[in-house]
């Protein structure tokens, strides 16, 4: 799952950088926030993976209960930001002026 997620983030960053170049009239501050969120998500992922690697059931439960929940909330917000961005691009494409 981790390699797949890392690959997804890399592809997403390339895609949004390219979209930023193709649609200069759109406010892409949301992209900068999304790139920052990638860094935050990596932090949560690291805590969870470290807890799993520890083999401690207690550490795993704590990591999932705290960082896991925060990671899920951050992913939900991230998806909302992506949808917002794609809506803006679609609106500009449909109404180029």
C-alpha positions in Angstrom: 0.0 0.0 0.0 2.8 2.4 0.8 4.5 2.2 -2.6 1.2 2.7 -4.3 0.4 5.8 -2.1 3.9 7.3 -2.8 3.4 6.8 -6.5 0.0 8.4 -6.3 1.4 11.5 -4.6 4.2 11.8 -7.2 1.8 11.5 -10.1 -0.6 14.0 -8.5 2.1 16.6 -7.9 3.2 16.3 -11.6 -0.4 16.6 -12.8 -1.2 19.6 -10.7 2.0 21.3 -11.7 1.1 20.8 -15.3 -2.4 22.0 -14.8 -1.1 25.1 -13.1 0.8 25.9 -16.3 -2.1 25.2 -18.6 -4.7 27.2 -16.6 -2.9 30.4 -15.4 -6.2 32.2 -14.6 -7.2 29.8 -11.9 -6.1 30.5 -8.3 -3.9 27.5 -7.6 -3.2 28.3 -3.9 -5.1 25.2 -3.2 -2.4 23.2 -5.0 0.3 24.6 -2.7 -1.8 23.6 0.3 -2.3 20.1 -1.2 1.5 19.7 -1.6 1.9 20.7 2.0 -0.8 18.1 3.0 1.3 15.4 1.2 4.1 16.2 3.7 1.7 16.0 6.6 0.3 12.7 5.4 3.8 11.3 5.2 4.3 12.1 8.8 1.1 10.3 9.9 2.1 7.4 7.7 5.5 7.2 9.3 4.1 7.1 12.8 1.6 4.3 11.9 4.3 2.3 10.1 6.7 2.7 13.0 4.1 1.5 15.4 3.4 -1.5 13.2 7.1 -2.2 13.0 7.4 -2.1 16.8 5.1 -5.1 17.1 3.4 -3.5 20.1 -0.3 -3.9 20.0 -0.6 -0.9 22.3 1.5 1.3 20.1 -0.4 0.2 17.0 -3.8 1.0 18.7 -2.6 4.4 19.8 -1.1 5.3 16.4 -4.3 4.2 14.6 -6.5 6.0 17.1 -4.6 9.3 16.9 -2.5 9.5 13.7 -4.8 7.2 11.8 -7.9 9.3 12.5 -6.0 12.5 11.7 -4.8 11.0 8.5 -8.3 10.0 7.4 -9.6 13.5 8.1 -6.7 15.0 6.2 -7.3 12.7 3.2 -11.0 13.7 3.2 -10.1 17.4 3.1 -7.5 16.6 0.4 -10.1 15.0 -1.8 -12.4 18.0 -1.3 -9.6 20.3 -2.4 -9.0 18.1 -5.5 -12.7 18.2 -6.4 -12.7 22.0 -5.9 -9.8 22.4 -8.2 -11.2 20.2 -10.9 -14.5 22.1 -10.7 -12.6 25.3 -11.3 -10.8 23.8 -14.2 -14.0 22.5 -15.7 -15.7 25.9 -15.3 -12.9 27.7 -17.0 -12.8 25.1 -19.8 -16.6 25.5 -20.3 -16.4 29.3 -20.0 -13.0 30.4 -21.3 -13.6 34.1 -21.0 
